[in-house]
Amino acid sequence: MTFVDFLETVLPILLYIAGITLLVVLIIIGIKFIKTLNRVDSIVEDVDNKVKALNGFFQIIDVATDKLSFLTDKFTDSISSFVIKLFKGKYNKKKEEKHEKEEE
C-alpha cells in the first residue's frame, strides 16, 4: 500500500469526522441561542408589562406639565404686556413732548 492509497482512505474519514463534529457543535450552539432568545423574550415582555403599568402615571405627569407650562406662559405674557404698556406710555409722552417742541 502506497502513501497515496493510505491518504485516499484516511482523509475522507477524517473529513467526515470533522464535518460531523462541526454539525454537532453548530446544533448545540443553535439550541443555546434559542434558549437565550426565549429568556430575552420573557424579559422584554416583563419590561413591557411594567411600562404599561406606569403609562397612566406618565400621562398624569404629561397633563400636569402641559397645564403648568400654559399657566407660566400666560403669567409671562401678562407681565411682559404690562411692562411694554408701562414703557410705551412713557415713550409716547416723550415723543409728544419732542413733537411739540419741534412745532414751536
C-alpha positions as CSV (number, residue, x, y, z in Angstrom):
1,M,0.0,0.0,0.0
2,T,1.4,3.3,-1.0
3,F,1.1,6.6,0.8
4,V,-1.4,8.0,-1.7
5,D,-3.6,5.0,-1.2
6,F,-3.4,5.5,2.5
7,L,-4.4,9.2,2.2
8,E,-7.3,8.3,-0.2
9,T,-8.8,6.1,2.6
10,V,-7.9,8.1,5.7
11,L,-8.6,11.7,4.5
12,P,-12.3,11.1,3.7
13,I,-12.8,9.5,7.1
14,L,-11.1,12.5,8.8
15,L,-13.2,14.9,6.8
16,Y,-16.4,13.1,7.7
17,I,-15.4,13.1,11.4
18,A,-14.6,16.8,11.2
19,G,-18.0,17.5,9.5
20,I,-20.0,15.5,12.0
21,T,-18.2,17.3,14.9
22,L,-18.9,20.7,13.3
23,L,-22.5,19.8,12.8
24,V,-22.9,18.7,16.4
25,V,-21.3,21.9,17.7
26,L,-23.5,24.0,15.5
27,I,-26.6,22.2,16.7
28,I,-25.6,22.8,20.3
29,I,-24.9,26.5,19.7
30,G,-28.2,26.8,17.9
31,I,-30.1,25.3,20.9
32,K,-28.3,27.6,23.3
33,F,-29.1,30.5,21.1
34,I,-32.8,29.6,21.1
35,K,-32.8,29.3,24.9
36,T,-31.2,32.7,25.2
37,L,-33.8,34.2,22.8
38,N,-36.6,32.8,24.9
39,R,-35.1,34.4,28.1
40,V,-34.7,37.7,26.3
41,D,-38.3,37.5,25.1
42,S,-39.6,36.9,28.6
43,I,-37.5,39.8,29.9
44,V,-38.9,42.1,27.2
45,E,-42.4,41.0,28.0
46,D,-41.8,41.8,31.7
47,V,-40.4,45.2,30.9
48,D,-43.3,45.9,28.5
49,N,-45.9,45.0,31.2
50,K,-44.1,47.3,33.7
51,V,-44.1,50.1,31.3
52,K,-47.8,49.7,30.5
53,A,-48.4,49.8,34.3
54,L,-46.6,53.1,34.5
55,N,-48.2,54.6,31.4
56,G,-51.1,56.2,33.4
57,F,-48.6,57.8,35.7
58,F,-46.7,59.3,32.8
59,Q,-49.9,60.6,31.3
60,I,-50.8,62.4,34.5
61,I,-47.3,63.9,34.6
62,D,-47.7,65.0,30.9
63,V,-51.0,66.7,31.6
64,A,-49.7,68.4,34.7
65,T,-46.6,69.7,32.8
66,D,-48.8,70.9,30.0
67,K,-51.0,72.9,32.3
68,L,-48.1,74.3,34.3
69,S,-46.5,75.4,31.0
70,F,-49.7,77.1,29.9
71,L,-50.0,78.9,33.2
72,T,-46.4,80.1,33.2
73,D,-46.8,81.3,29.5
74,K,-49.9,83.3,30.5
75,F,-48.2,84.8,33.5
76,T,-45.1,85.7,31.4
77,D,-47.3,87.2,28.7
78,S,-49.3,89.3,31.2
79,I,-46.1,90.6,32.9
80,S,-44.4,91.4,29.6
81,S,-47.5,93.2,28.2
82,F,-47.7,95.2,31.5
83,V,-44.1,96.2,31.2
84,I,-44.5,97.1,27.5
85,K,-47.6,99.2,28.2
86,L,-45.7,100.9,31.1
87,F,-42.7,101.9,29.0
88,K,-44.8,102.6,25.9
89,G,-46.8,105.2,27.7
90,K,-43.6,107.0,28.8
91,Y,-42.2,106.7,25.3
92,N,-45.3,108.2,23.8
93,K,-45.2,111.1,26.3
94,K,-41.6,111.8,25.4
95,K,-42.4,111.6,21.7
96,E,-45.4,114.0,22.1
97,E,-43.2,116.5,24.0
98,K,-40.5,116.3,21.4
99,H,-43.1,116.8,18.6
100,E,-44.5,119.8,20.5
101,K,-41.0,121.4,20.8
102,E,-40.4,120.9,17.1
103,E,-43.7,122.6,16.2
104,E,-42.8,125.7,18.3
